[in-house]
Amino acid sequence: MFIFKVAIIFALNVQLVWSADGCKIENTDTLFSKLKENHPQIQYNQSLEKAKSEDLNIAAKYLNPEVDIEYAKGKSIEGDSRTTSLSLSFPLEVGGKRSAKKEVASASTEMTREFLRNNSEQAFIEVVLKSYRLRQINELLPIYKEAKDSLNKILMVKNKRKTLSPEEEVEKETLSLATNDYRLKISKLTSDREKFIKEISLALGDSCTFVISSLPGELDFSKVDLPKGNLEQAAVIKQASQEVLLAKAQGDLESAKTFSNISIGPKVEIEKIAGRSFKTYGLSLSMDLPIFNLNSSSKSKRLKEYRAALLNQQHIKRHTSIELESQLEKLNSLRLTLESIATKEQLERKHLKIEKLFSRGIISTAMIIESHRQLIEFANTRNEFELSAVESIWKIRKIHGKVF
């Protein structure tokens, strides 16, 4: 009977809330696939990644040649004098600067890519947890409504009585408080339900809608496939490794800056004096003299940053390893607990048994109030444990770099 009520409410929800034209998602695999594809945060991160990758092309570019033109006019003993000088200089980056700049751009791009991947993975996990919670709310709402209606029926009977004993007066007030409490909780759950529907719909994009059957079902540990192996594919570890490479590349670049760039090219000078013209051809060469500044402070700074990046990399690896162990222990504990307590089917059978006993007048009003409270509290606790287990599973996948 209770399951039938739930089925009716679910069917109504499908028709009234999520019926729409266009992309209609009807299973969990498609739901998760579309979330990965259409999530605004993931799309934004992908756009940033593409923009950042242009740094590689920028670093590989050669410096533009420089043109220097000089013109002078005056008088000399021999007559009017005009001098025009033209030089074309080609800048040459010496000391390995161009190669170092490419290494900096490459490491920076990869570090940004891993940062954005970590951000995208977190955004995806958050919306996955919301989809689980939405399914739980849809299961909880009928339980709360059934409990409220059951207590309300008893309250209506007592309200019809003209006289009540002191004990019945207390029961009446208790029933009133309990039904009002259920109304408030139903209102809160309904509000949360609408919020999660909107947030998941936003993550799916404008063209897609989903139905209840597409929400992930109850967690089945027998079907959970956890990744194994080293942790080098974790986004945070790869990001820390790229940070080390970036710091090293920046240090190499600062060392290369010790050598001054050279500008070299042809030079032509035309001089006209008293109607006579003289042309001079030569070679122009210019460079900074590394006398007052050998870039030692910048090199020292980059060396310290490199050492800091190495320390951070070691810390990230240790922290990630500890986090993995913690999540595995937590998941195992939750699994043992969830597998040892009553299932939803067993809970439903207990609920129906209590309802039958109450309808026969065997259970007191106080007991029926307490039984409903215990059943709802148990359902909430079970949902909380399930959500924690799901979160641990996805965090373990994230640590192994297997979210996507």
JOUR-V434861 format. One record per run of one state. SS is the DSSP state (H for helix, E for strand, - for the rest). FROM is the first residue (numbers start at 1). TO is the last residue. Records with the same first field share a line. If there is no record, write none. Layout:
# JOUR-V434861
SS = FROM-TO ; FROM-TO
This chain:
# JOUR-V434861
- = 1-1 ; 18-22 ; 26-27 ; 39-39 ; 61-65 ; 77-78 ; 93-96 ; 161-165 ; 205-207 ; 211-211 ; 215-220 ; 224-234 ; 257-261 ; 274-275 ; 288-295 ; 341-343 ; 360-364 ; 400-404
H = 2-17 ; 28-38 ; 40-60 ; 97-160 ; 166-204 ; 212-214 ; 221-223 ; 235-256 ; 296-340 ; 344-359 ; 365-399
E = 23-25 ; 66-76 ; 79-92 ; 208-210 ; 262-273 ; 276-287
